[in-house]
Amino acid sequence: MDSFWNSLQEISLIPFDQILIRILVAVVFGFAVALVYRFSHGRKQPDRLVFATTLILLSSLIAMVSMVIGDSVARAFGLVGALSIVRFRTVVDDTRDTAFVMFAVIVGMAAGTGLFIAPLVGIPIIGVIAWCMDQWGSASESLDGLVAARGGVAVKIDVRQALGEGVTEQLQSVLNSVSTDCRILRSSTSKQGTSVDMLYLLHMRSDKDLPNLVLQLNRIEGIQSVDGRVVSKENA
């Protein structure tokens, strides 16, 4: 057994103990990033716990990738080619989530290359900045404030509709009939401009009305897909 481990260490450019330390440090750094995310704006969205967990896994994986690549340019290009086949279709609702993904990638790279000082200094600074920006945003009317003031639930409706006359009007009419407040958060084209993706924020009295709303929207001619989810709830 000892000869087996010795042979592995001779092949590896990084000693086994250093690999273990860097991965564990990456987990700690990823956990710190997840805490910054959670206590800045992620706590307002209960369904974002999965995203916080992803940040921890991402930092650990990036640390492993950094150790695998090392100083080899060939490995770096090979990794880019391997990852180019991966396609992600999840839409990022909050642009700050993208910043935290980059945050996890950076601390993972630092842990994988053994540069521990940069994350130790950077994580507290970024944490303070994220917290200050969250407090600044809380001064204005927020989603939680809207729900707490009126009671009920806040719901996000993601709709893909075909280009055509009357589709948007019917959609807006149905949304207004079941909500006390309706706002458009995002609008973008898809399928090479043949359809439009719309993201709405609704305030509804009860989340029990959400399944019926999704079915009602799906019956509208020209609606290709509907996705609805509760993002915040407060008992009336």
N, C-alpha and C positions, 0 to 999 in steps of 0.2 A: 504493500500500500504506500509506503514511504517513497519507494522508487517511482510509483505512478505519479504522485504529487510533485516530486522533483522534476520528472520529465515534463509535466505540464508547466511548471514555472520556468523551465529552460526555454520552452517554446514561446511562452507569453512574454511580451515586451514590458509588461507591468507586473510587478510582484502580486501574488494572490492577496496579501494583506492590504495592499494599496487599493486593489479593486474593490474589496469588501468595504474599506473605509469610505471610498468615494461614493459608492452606491448608497451607503447608510447616510452620509452627509447630504446626498441629493434628496433622499427621502425627508430629512429634517428641513432642508431648504424648501422643498415642495410643500411640506406641511405649513411652513411659515407663510408662503405665498397664498395658500388656501385660507389661512386665518386672516390675512390682510383682505382677501376678497370677501370673506364671510362677514367681517366686521365693518367693511366699508359700505358695500351696497348689496351683497349677496343675501344678507339676512332678511331683506325685505321681500325676497322671493323664495318661498319654501322649496320650490321644485329645483332650486339651483344647488342643492347638496350634492347631486351627482356631478355637476360641473366642478365643484370644489375637490371632489375625489379624483376627478380626471387630471387636475393640475398636479396633484401629488404623483400620480402614475407617470404623467408626461415628463416631469423633471427627472424622475428615476430612469426612464427610458432614454432620454436625451443624454444623460450621464454615461449610460452604457454605449450609446452610439459614438460619443466623443472619444471614449477609450478604444473602441473598435477602429475608428478612423485613424486616430493618432496623427502622425505626420505624413501619412500616405495619401498622395493626391489621387492615386488610382482607386483606393477604397472610397474616397469622398465622391468621385464621379460614379462609382458603382452603386453607392447608396442612393444618390440622386436618381439614377436610372431605375432602381428597384422601387423607390417610393413614388415615382411618377405614375405608376399604374393605379395608385390609390385615389379614389374620388370621394369627396365628402359633399353631401347634399343638405346637411343641416344648416339652416339659416340662422345667423347670429342676430338676435333681436337687439342686443345692447352692444354698442361698439366698444365699451369698456371691457367686455369679455375677451375681445381680440387682444387688447393690451395685456390682460392677465395671462393669456396663452403665451404671448411673447415673453412675459415675465418668467413663467415656468421654464420656457426653453432656455432662457439666458442663464438662470441659476443652475439648471441641469448641465449646461455646457461648462459652466465654471466649476462645478463639482467634479465633472468627468475629467477635466484637465488639471485638477488639483489647485485651482486658483480660488481658495476659500475666502480670501479677504474681501474681494469685490462683493459677493452676496452678503457677507456679514455687515458691510457698510451700507450697501444699497437697499437691502430689504427694509430696515427701519426707516430710511428716508422715503422710499416709495410708499411705505405704509402710512406715514404721517401725511404725505401729499394726498393719498387716496382718501384718508379719513377727512381731511380738510375739504376736499372737493365734494365729498358726500354731505358734509354739514352745510356747505354752501348751497348744494342742490335742494337740501331739505328745507331751506328757508322759503322756497317757492312752493306752489301747490304741487304736491306729489301724489302718486297713486295711493299710498296708504292714507294720506290726508283726505283724499276724495272718498275713499271707502268708509273711513271712520266717521266722516261728517254726515254721510247719507245712509250708512248701513247697507248691507247686501254684499255683493261680490263684484270683483273686477275680472273681466274675461277678455282674452285676446282671441280674435277670429282671423284666421289666415285663409284667404279666399283666392282661388285662381279662376279667372273668368275669361271667356273668349271675347274678342273684339266684336262689338255689335251694338246697335242702338237699343236703348231701353234696359239693358242688363244692369247697368250701374244704378239706374233709377229704382228698379225693382229691389235691388239689393239694399239700397239705402232705406227704402220704405220698410222692409222687413226688420232691419236692424233698429230703426227708430221706434218701431211698434213694440219692441220687447225690452228696450233699454231707456234709462233716464238720461244717459249721456253717451254720445258716440263720437269717437275721434279717429282720424286716419293717422297711423303712425308711420307707415311706409307704403310706397307705391313703386313698382318696378315691372318691366316687361320680361317675358320669358318665352321659350320656344321660338327663338329668332323673331320676336316681335309679334307673334300671332296671338298671344294672350297676355293678360296683365295680372300680377300678383299684388293683392291688397292686404295690408295688416291693419285691423281695427282694434281699438280699445273700447270696450263697452262697460257700462255699469248696469248690472242687473240686480233685481231684488233677491233672486235665489238661483243657486247653481243647478237646481232641479230642472230649470227651463232650458239648460244648455243643450241636452240631446235633441229636444224638439226643435230648437233653433237651427241646429246643424242639418236636421232632416228637411226643415222648411227651406233653408237656403239651397240645399242640394236639388230641390225640385224645380228651382228656377232654370229656365232654358238658357243655356250659355254658361252656367256655372260648372266648371270642370272638377273642382275639388274644394273641400271645406275642412278646416282643422280648427277646433275650438278647445281652449283650455283655461281653467281658472288660475289666475296669477295672484290673487289676494282676496281674502275673505274676512268679513267682520260681522258678527251677529248684530242684527238691527236692534 
